[in-house]
Amino acid sequence: MASGAAAQDADRSAGGEHASAAFHRTTTVPSEYVHRSSMAEVFLTGCRRTSDTRFTLTGQWPRAHSFFNGPDGRHDPLLTAETMKQVALYLAHAELGVPLGHRFMPCDLSFTVDPDELAIGAAPSDLVIEADGADLMRKGSRLVEFGLDLTVRREGRVLATGTVRFVCLSPGAYHRLRGTTPATLPAQRPSEMPPSAFGRGLPRDVVLASSDHPGRWRLNPDPDHPVLFDIGDDHIPSMVLLEAARQATCGLLAADRAFTLTGMSTEFHSYAEFGRPCWIEAAPLLAQEADTMSVLITGSQDGRRVFGSQVSGTVTRR
């Protein structure tokens, strides 16, 4: 931890509008700051505060990843969402005064990504992320809710833009909110459909199971998945819900079609609980081009909405 703090001090004194060679780190930020267990799942490498509410962070995406493995030699667009989430958690803890051990409830996460900037090169992809945290809500000195506007650049070019918003909860407030909930997720049931039907290559990466209704699936993630459930929790992680939205979109396509995600706008209404069915429904939106697709995804549990997401992307022949 001491070395991480020293690196942050060096970053803050580096100066300059963009990350320099001195700003680029060869290690990641502390994994507990981004709520990850495995260091391999930490995609941020440094941070510098550039004003009271603005920050410049560096990050790196590996050339290969066990789960975020996009098609056609490109990074998975959902890496953008995971990286933006990590930026929010890191800044909350390291820069905005939220103690470790406090919890976060996602409100919304939206992003658009340029697929042409996702090509995997001969080396890992180094990122520079600009974060504007002007939208902060405090009670006294305590941060209770915050939103960030984010721009992700690679080699000086904009790769993605997005926004995130979280509510901050003390351990006591989180316990009062959660009450008694099932501690574990039931085992994943084998899917009757091949992984390719959901845009995946491995059965364990599929998070949906079919239902009796077209365009409707039951959330069915593997609780032992090393990436989606990297850190223990008492509810289904938000990234599982985003992956479910992407997979449900793929599930609407014919077998000879493939979907590439270019944007997602998601609002979270409540936690998705373990132990009770969560239903994912997909409805195509109107006025779509022949090679594009926009779908409204809703997730519901016990008759209440858990999240809603508008998913957009391009459609190509396999």
KEKOL-949708 format. One line per 3 residues: number of its first residue (from 1); for each residue x, y, z of N, C-alpha, C. Coordinates in steps of 0.2 Angstrom, whole numbers, plus 2048, in hexadecimal, padded with zeros to 3 digits. Each point is the difference from the previous one (the first is absolute). Last residue first. Layout:
REM residues N
NUM	X,Y,Z,X,Y,Z,X,Y,Z | ... .
//
This chain:
REM residues 318
318	792,7B9,738,806,7FC,803,804,7FE,7FA | 7F2,817,7FE,7FF,7F8,7FF,806,7FD,803 | 7F7,817,80B,804,7FE,7FA,7FF,7F8,7FF .
315	7F8,818,80E,7FE,7F9,7FF,804,7FE,7F9 | 802,814,816,800,7FF,7F9,7FF,7F8,7FF | 7F7,811,815,806,7FD,7FD,7FF,7FF,7F9 .
312	7F5,807,81B,800,802,7F8,807,7FD,7FE | 7ED,800,816,806,7FD,7FE,800,802,7F8 | 7F4,808,819,7FF,800,7F8,807,7FE,7FD .
309	7F3,7FA,819,806,802,7FC,7FE,800,7F9 | 7F7,7FD,81C,7FE,801,7F9,806,803,7FC | 7FA,7F2,81A,804,804,7FB,7FD,801,7FA .
306	7F5,7F6,812,806,800,803,805,805,7FC | 7E4,7FD,805,805,801,7FB,807,801,804 | 7EA,7F1,808,803,807,800,806,800,7FB .
303	7F3,7EB,806,7FC,805,7FD,802,807,800 | 80E,7ED,807,7FA,801,804,7FB,806,7FE | 814,803,7F2,800,7FA,805,7FA,802,805 .
300	80C,808,7E6,7FB,800,805,801,7FA,805 | 80B,810,7EA,801,7FA,804,7FC,801,806 | 802,809,7E5,7FE,801,807,801,7FA,804 .
297	808,80D,7E7,800,7FB,804,7FD,802,807 | 800,808,7E4,7FF,802,807,7FF,7FA,805 | 80E,806,7E7,7FB,7FC,804,7FF,802,807 .
294	80B,804,7E5,7FF,804,807,7FB,7FC,803 | 811,7FE,7E9,7FB,7FD,804,800,804,807 | 80A,7FF,7E4,801,802,807,7FA,7FD,803 .
291	804,7FE,7E8,806,7FE,803,801,802,808 | 7EC,807,7F2,801,7F8,7FF,806,7FD,803 | 7F4,815,80C,803,7FF,7F9,801,7F8,7FF .
288	7EC,80B,810,807,7FE,800,802,7FF,7F8 | 7EA,807,80D,804,804,7FC,807,7FE,800 | 7F2,7F7,815,7FF,801,7F9,805,805,7FC .
285	805,7EE,815,7FD,807,7FF,7FF,801,7F9 | 800,7E8,80E,804,804,7FB,7FC,807,800 | 801,7F0,816,7FB,802,7FB,804,805,7FB .
282	804,7EC,816,803,804,7FA,7FA,802,7FB | 805,7F6,81C,7FB,801,7FA,803,805,7FB | 806,7F0,818,802,805,7FB,7FC,800,7FA .
279	7FE,7F8,81C,7FE,7FF,7F9,803,806,7FB | 804,7F2,819,801,806,7FD,7FF,800,7F8 | 7FB,7F0,818,801,801,7F9,800,807,7FE .
276	809,7F8,818,7FA,801,7FD,800,801,7F9 | 814,7FC,80E,7FB,7FC,803,7F9,801,7FD | 811,814,802,802,7F9,7FF,7F9,7FC,802 .
273	7FE,81A,7F7,802,7FC,806,802,7F9,7FE | 802,81A,7F6,7FD,7F9,7FE,802,7FB,805 | 7FC,81C,804,805,7FA,800,7FC,7FA,7FD .
270	7F7,818,7F9,800,7FC,806,806,7FB,7FF | 7FC,810,7EF,7FA,802,805,801,7FD,806 | 810,808,7EA,7FF,7FB,805,7FB,803,805 .
267	806,805,7E5,7FE,803,806,7FF,7FA,805 | 80F,805,7E7,7FC,7FC,805,7FE,803,806 | 80A,800,7E5,7FE,805,805,7FB,7FC,805 .
264	814,7FC,7EA,7FB,7FD,805,7FE,806,805 | 80F,7F9,7E7,7FD,805,805,7FB,7FC,804 | 80C,7F5,7EF,803,807,7FF,7FE,805,805 .
261	802,7E3,7F9,7FD,805,805,804,807,7FE | 7FB,7EA,7F0,805,804,803,7FE,806,804 | 7F6,7E6,7F5,7FF,807,803,806,803,803 .
258	7F8,7EC,7EC,804,802,806,7FF,807,802 | 7F3,7EA,7F0,802,807,801,804,801,807 | 7F6,7EB,7F6,805,802,7FC,802,808,801 .
255	7EE,7F5,80C,807,7FC,801,805,803,7FC | 7EC,810,806,801,7FA,7FD,807,7FD,801 | 7F7,811,813,802,800,7F9,7FF,7F9,7FD .
252	7FC,808,817,7FA,802,7FB,802,7FE,7F9 | 80F,7FE,813,7FB,7FA,800,7FB,802,7FB | 811,810,805,802,7FB,7FB,7FB,7FA,800 .
249	7FB,810,810,800,804,7F9,802,7FB,7FB | 802,7F9,816,7F9,800,7FE,7FF,803,7F9 | 815,801,80A,7FF,7F9,7FE,7F8,800,7FE .
246	808,814,809,803,7FF,7FA,7FE,7F9,7FD | 7F8,806,815,7FD,804,7FB,803,7FF,7F9 | 80A,7F5,813,7F9,7FD,7FE,7FD,804,7FB .
243	814,808,808,801,7FB,7FC,7FA,7FC,7FE | 7FE,811,810,802,803,7F9,801,7FB,7FB | 7FC,7F9,816,7FA,802,7FD,801,804,7F9 .
240	812,7F8,80D,7FC,7FA,7FE,7FA,803,7FC | 80D,810,80B,803,7FE,7FA,7FD,7FA,7FD | 7F9,808,815,7FE,804,7FB,803,7FE,7F9 .
237	7FE,7EE,815,803,806,7FE,7FD,804,7FA | 7F3,7F1,812,803,7FF,7FA,803,806,7FD | 7FF,7FB,81B,7FB,801,7FA,804,7FF,7FA .
234	80B,800,815,7FA,7FD,802,7FA,801,7FB | 81C,7FC,7FE,7FB,805,801,7FA,7FD,802 | 81D,7FC,7F9,7FA,7FE,803,7FB,805,802 .
231	812,800,7EC,800,801,807,7F9,7FF,802 | 805,7FA,7EA,807,801,803,800,801,807 | 7EE,7FA,7EE,800,800,807,807,7FF,803 .
228	7FE,803,7E9,7FA,803,802,7FF,800,807 | 813,7F5,7F8,800,808,7FE,7FA,803,803 | 804,7E8,802,806,803,803,800,808,7FF .
225	7EB,7EE,804,803,803,7FA,806,805,803 | 7EF,7F2,80B,807,7FF,801,804,803,7FB | 7E8,800,801,802,804,806,808,7FF,801 .
222	7F1,801,7E9,804,7FB,803,803,803,807 | 7E8,808,7F3,808,800,800,803,7FB,804 | 7E8,807,7F6,803,7F9,802,807,801,800 .
219	7E6,80D,7FC,807,801,802,803,7FA,803 | 7EC,7FF,7EE,801,800,807,808,802,802 | 7F0,808,7EA,805,7FB,802,800,800,808 .
216	7F2,808,7E7,800,801,807,804,7FA,803 | 7FA,804,7E9,802,806,802,800,801,808 | 7F0,7EE,7F8,805,803,7FB,802,807,803 .
213	7F7,7EC,810,7FD,806,7FD,806,803,7FB | 802,7EE,810,7FA,7FD,7FC,7FE,806,7FB | 81A,800,809,7F9,7FF,804,7FB,7FE,7FA .
210	81D,7FF,804,7FA,801,7FC,7FA,7FF,805 | 818,809,809,7FD,7FA,7FE,7F9,801,7FD | 819,80E,805,7F9,800,7FF,7FE,7F9,7FF .
207	817,809,802,7FC,802,807,7F9,7FF,7FF | 819,7F6,7F5,7F9,802,7FE,7FD,801,807 | 817,7F9,7FF,7FF,807,7FF,7F9,802,7FE .
204	807,7E9,802,800,804,807,7FF,807,800 | 802,7F2,7EC,7F9,7FF,803,800,804,807 | 80F,809,7EB,800,7FB,805,7FA,7FF,804 .
201	803,810,7EE,804,7FA,7FD,800,7FA,805 | 7EE,816,7FA,805,7FE,804,803,7F9,7FE | 7EC,80D,7F9,806,804,7FE,806,7FE,804 .
198	7EA,7F6,800,800,806,804,806,804,7FF | 7FC,7EC,7F5,7F9,803,7FF,800,806,804 | 813,7F1,801,800,805,7FA,7F9,804,7FF .
195	804,7EE,811,802,807,802,800,805,7FA | 7EE,7EC,7FF,808,800,800,802,807,802 | 7E9,7F5,80A,803,803,7FA,807,801,800 .
192	7F3,7F7,813,7FE,7FC,7FA,803,803,7F9 | 80B,803,819,7FC,803,7FC,7FE,7FB,7FA | 807,7FB,81B,802,800,7F9,7FB,803,7FB .
189	802,809,819,7FD,7FA,7FD,802,800,7F9 | 80C,80A,818,7FE,802,7F9,7FD,7F9,7FD | 7FF,805,81A,804,7FD,7FB,7FD,802,7F9 .
186	7F9,810,815,7FF,7F9,7FE,805,7FE,7FA | 806,814,811,7FC,7FF,7FA,800,7F8,7FF | 803,80C,819,803,7FE,7FA,7FB,7FF,7FA .
183	7FB,809,816,807,802,7FF,803,7FD,7FA | 7E6,80A,806,804,7FA,7FF,807,801,7FF | 7F3,812,80F,800,7FE,7F9,804,7F9,7FF .
180	7F6,814,813,802,7F9,7FF,7FF,7FE,7F9 | 804,819,804,7FD,7FC,805,802,7F9,7FF | 804,816,7F4,800,7F9,7FD,7FC,7FB,805 .
177	803,818,805,7FD,7FF,7FA,7FF,7F9,7FE | 80C,805,814,7F9,801,800,7FC,800,7FA | 817,7FD,7FF,7FD,7FB,804,7F9,801,801 .
174	80D,811,7F6,7FF,7FA,7FC,7FD,7FA,803 | 805,813,80D,7FA,802,7FB,7FF,7FA,7FB | 813,7FE,80F,7F9,800,804,7FA,801,7FB .
171	816,802,7F7,7FF,7F9,802,7F9,800,803 | 801,815,7F1,805,7FD,805,7FE,7F9,802 | 7FD,80C,7E7,7FC,7FD,806,805,7FE,806 .
168	7FC,80F,7E6,805,7FE,805,7FC,7FE,807 | 7FA,802,7E4,7FE,802,807,805,7FD,804 | 803,806,7E5,800,7FB,806,7FD,804,806 .
165	804,802,7E3,7FE,803,806,7FF,7FB,805 | 80C,806,7E5,7FF,7FB,806,7FD,804,806 | 806,803,7E3,7FE,803,806,7FF,7FA,805 .
162	80F,804,7E7,7FA,7FD,804,7FF,804,806 | 810,7FB,7E7,7FD,805,805,7FB,7FC,804 | 816,7F8,7EF,7FA,7FF,803,7FE,806,804 .
159	814,7FE,7F2,7FD,7FA,7FF,7F9,7FF,803 | 811,815,7F6,7FB,7FE,805,7FD,7F9,7FE | 81A,808,7FD,7FA,800,7FC,7FA,7FE,805 .
156	818,801,805,7FE,806,7FF,7F9,801,7FD | 80B,7EB,807,804,803,7FB,7FD,807,7FE | 7EE,7F7,80C,806,7FB,7FF,804,803,7FA .
153	7EB,808,814,805,801,7FA,805,7FA,7FF | 7E7,808,80D,805,7FB,800,804,801,7F9 | 7EE,80E,812,803,7FF,7F9,806,7FC,800 .
150	7E9,807,811,806,7FD,7FF,802,800,7F9 | 7F0,80B,816,801,800,7F9,807,7FD,7FE | 7F1,7FC,818,806,802,7FC,7FE,800,7F9 .
147	7F3,801,81A,800,7FE,7F9,807,803,7FD | 7F5,7FA,81B,804,803,7FB,7FF,7FE,7F9 | 7F8,800,81D,7FE,7FE,7F9,805,804,7FB .
144	803,801,818,7FA,7FB,800,7FE,7FE,7F9 | 816,80B,810,7FD,7FF,7F9,7FA,7FB,800 | 809,810,815,7FF,7F9,7FE,7FD,800,7F9 .
141	804,813,80F,806,7FE,7FD,7FF,7FA,7FC | 7EA,80C,804,806,802,804,806,7FE,7FC | 7F1,7F5,7F4,7FD,802,806,805,802,805 .
138	800,800,7E3,803,7FE,807,7FB,802,805 | 804,7FB,7E4,7FB,802,805,803,7FE,807 | 809,806,7E5,801,7FD,806,7FB,802,805 .
135	809,804,7E6,7F9,7FE,803,801,7FC,806 | 813,807,7F3,7FD,806,803,7F9,7FE,803 | 814,7F3,7F6,7FC,7FE,805,7FC,806,803 .
132	80E,7F6,7E9,7FD,806,803,7FB,7FE,806 | 816,7F3,7F1,7FA,800,804,7FE,807,803 | 810,7F2,7EC,7FF,806,803,7F9,800,804 .
129	814,7EE,7F7,7F9,801,801,7FF,807,804 | 812,7F0,7F0,800,806,804,7F8,801,801 | 80F,7E8,7F9,7FA,805,800,802,806,804 .
126	80C,7E9,7F2,801,805,805,7FA,805,7FF | 804,7E6,7F8,7FD,806,7FF,800,805,806 | 811,7EA,7F9,7FA,802,803,7FE,807,7FF .
123	80E,7F5,7EC,801,801,807,7F9,802,804 | 801,7FC,7E9,806,7FC,801,802,801,808 | 7E6,806,7F9,807,801,7FC,805,7FB,803 .
120	7E3,802,7FE,806,7FE,804,806,800,7FC | 7E9,80F,7FD,804,7FB,7FD,806,7FF,805 | 7ED,810,802,801,7FB,804,805,7FA,7FE .
117	7F7,815,7F6,806,802,804,801,7FA,805 | 7EE,800,7F0,807,801,7FC,806,801,805 | 7E9,7FF,808,803,7FA,7FE,806,800,7FD .
114	7F5,812,811,802,800,7F8,803,7F9,7FF | 7ED,807,814,807,7FE,7FE,801,800,7F9 | 7EF,809,816,801,7FF,7F9,807,7FF,7FF .
111	7EF,7FF,818,807,801,7FC,7FE,7FF,7F8 | 7F5,801,81C,7FF,801,7F9,807,801,7FD | 7F3,7FA,819,806,800,7FC,7FE,800,7F9 .
108	7F4,804,81A,800,800,7F9,807,7FF,7FD | 7FA,7FD,818,7FA,803,7FD,7FF,7FF,7F9 | 80D,7F1,814,801,804,7FA,7F9,803,7FE .
105	80B,7FC,819,7FB,7FE,7FC,800,803,7F9 | 813,7F9,814,7FE,805,7FB,7FA,7FD,7FD | 80F,7FF,819,7FD,7FD,7FA,7FD,805,7FB .
102	815,7FF,815,7FA,802,7FE,7FD,7FD,7F9 | 815,7FB,809,7FB,7FD,804,7F9,803,7FF | 816,80F,7FD,7FF,7F9,7FE,7FB,7FD,805 .
99	7FD,81A,7FD,804,7FB,803,7FF,7F9,7FD | 7FE,819,7F5,7FB,7FA,802,805,7FB,803 | 807,816,7F6,7FF,7FF,807,7FC,7FA,802 .
96	809,809,7EA,7FA,803,802,7FE,7FE,807 | 814,7F7,7F3,800,807,800,7FA,804,803 | 804,7E8,800,807,803,800,800,807,800 .
93	7EB,7F2,7FF,804,7FF,806,807,804,801 | 7F1,804,7ED,7FC,800,807,804,7FF,806 | 809,7FC,7EA,800,807,802,7FC,801,807 .
90	801,7EA,7F7,807,803,802,7FF,807,802 | 7ED,7F6,7F7,801,7FE,807,807,802,802 | 7F9,807,7EA,7FC,802,805,802,7FE,807 .
87	80C,7F7,7EE,801,807,801,7FC,803,805 | 7FB,7EA,7F9,806,800,805,802,807,801 | 7EE,7FD,7F1,7FE,7FF,807,806,800,805 .
84	804,803,7E9,7FD,805,803,7FE,7FF,807 | 809,7EE,7F4,805,805,802,7FD,806,803 | 7F2,7EF,7F8,803,7FE,806,806,805,802 .
81	7F4,804,7EC,7FB,801,806,804,7FE,806 | 80B,7FD,7EC,7FF,807,801,7FC,801,807 | 803,7EA,7F7,806,803,804,800,807,802 .
78	7F0,7F5,7F1,7FE,801,807,806,801,804 | 803,7FD,7E8,7FD,806,802,7FE,801,808 | 814,7F0,7F7,7F9,7FF,801,7FD,807,802 .
75	816,7FE,7F0,7FE,7FF,807,7F8,800,800 | 80B,7F6,7EA,7FF,807,803,7FE,7FE,808 | 804,7F0,7EC,806,804,802,7FF,806,804 .
72	7ED,7F2,7F9,804,803,7FA,806,804,802 | 7EE,7FD,814,801,7FC,7F9,805,804,7FB | 802,800,81C,7FB,803,7FB,802,7FC,7FA .
69	803,7FB,81A,803,7FF,7FA,7FC,801,7FA | 800,801,81B,7FF,805,7FC,804,7FF,7F9 | 802,7EF,810,7F9,801,7FF,7FF,806,7FB .
66	816,7F8,806,7FC,7FA,800,7F9,801,7FF | 814,80F,7F4,7FC,800,807,7FC,7F9,800 | 816,80F,7F2,7FB,7FA,800,7FD,800,807 .
63	80E,812,7FA,7FF,7FD,7F9,7FB,7FA,800 | 7FE,813,814,805,7FA,7FE,7FE,7FE,7F9 | 7FD,819,80B,7FC,7FA,7FF,805,7FB,7FD .
60	802,817,811,803,7FC,7FB,7FB,7FA,7FF | 802,81C,80A,7FE,7F9,801,803,7FC,7FA | 7FF,81A,80E,803,7FC,7FB,7FD,7F9,802 .
57	7F7,81A,806,802,7F9,802,803,7FD,7FA | 7F8,81A,80A,802,7FC,7FA,803,7F9,802 | 7ED,814,80A,805,7FB,801,803,7FD,7F9 .
54	7EF,816,80E,803,7FC,7FA,806,7FC,801 | 7F4,80F,80F,7FC,7FB,7FE,802,7FC,7FA | 80D,812,80B,7FC,7FE,805,7FC,7FA,7FF .
51	814,801,7F0,7FC,805,803,7FC,7FE,806 | 80F,7F1,7F5,802,806,7FC,7FC,806,802 | 809,7E7,80A,7FB,805,800,802,806,7FC .
48	807,7E5,7FC,803,807,802,7FA,805,800 | 807,7E3,7FF,7FB,806,800,804,806,802 | 803,7E3,7F7,802,806,803,7FB,806,800 .
45	7FE,7E9,7F8,807,800,802,802,806,803 | 7E9,7EF,7F9,802,806,801,808,800,803 | 7F1,7ED,7FC,802,803,7F9,802,807,801 .
42	7FC,7E7,80E,801,807,801,803,803,7FA | 7FD,7E8,803,7FA,803,7FE,800,808,802 | 812,7F1,805,7FF,7FF,7F9,7FA,804,7FE .
39	805,7FD,817,804,806,7FD,7FF,800,7F8 | 7ED,7F5,811,806,7FE,7FC,803,807,7FD | 7ED,803,80D,805,7FB,804,806,7FF,7FD .
36	7EF,817,7FF,802,7F9,7FD,804,7FC,804 | 7F7,818,803,7FC,7FA,802,801,7FA,7FB | 80C,816,801,7FB,7FF,7FA,7FC,7F9,802 .
33	810,807,80F,7FD,807,7FF,7FB,7FF,7FA | 80E,7EE,808,7FA,801,804,7FC,807,7FF | 815,7F9,7F4,7FA,7FC,7FE,7FA,802,804 .
30	814,811,7FB,7FE,7FB,805,7FA,7FD,7FE | 80D,809,7EC,7FE,803,806,7FE,7FB,805 | 812,7F9,7EE,7F9,802,800,7FF,804,807 .
27	818,800,7F2,7FC,7FB,804,7F8,803,800 | 812,80B,7F5,801,7F9,7FE,7FC,7FB,804 | 7FB,81B,7F8,802,7FB,805,801,7F9,7FD .
24	800,81C,7F7,7FE,7F9,7FF,803,7FB,805 | 805,817,800,7F9,7FF,803,7FE,7F9,7FF | 814,809,7F7,801,800,807,7F9,7FE,803 .
21	801,803,7E9,804,7FA,801,800,7FF,808 | 7EC,80F,7FB,806,800,7FD,804,7F9,801 | 7E5,80B,7FE,805,7FB,804,806,800,7FC .
18	7F2,816,7FE,7FF,7F9,7FE,805,7FC,804 | 800,818,803,7F9,7FE,7FF,7FE,7F9,7FF | 814,80B,810,7FF,7FE,7F9,7F8,7FE,7FF .
15	80F,7FB,817,7FE,805,7FC,7FF,7FF,7F9 | 808,7F3,815,803,800,7F9,7FE,806,7FC | 7FA,7FA,817,805,805,7FF,802,800,7F9 .
12	7F0,7F0,808,7FD,807,801,805,805,7FE | 807,7E9,7FF,7FC,802,7FB,7FD,807,800 | 80D,7F7,812,804,802,7FA,7FC,802,7FA .
9	7F5,7F9,813,803,806,801,804,802,7FB | 7F7,7EB,7FF,7FB,805,7FF,803,807,801 | 80E,7ED,804,7FF,801,7F9,7FA,805,7FF .
6	805,7FB,816,805,804,7FD,7FF,801,7F9 | 7F1,7F2,80B,7FF,807,802,805,804,7FD | 802,7E9,7FD,7FA,803,7FC,7FF,807,801 .
3	810,7F4,80D,803,802,7FA,7FA,803,7FB | 7FA,7F9,816,804,806,800,803,802,7F9 | 7F3,7EC,803,7FC,806,800,804,806,800 .
//
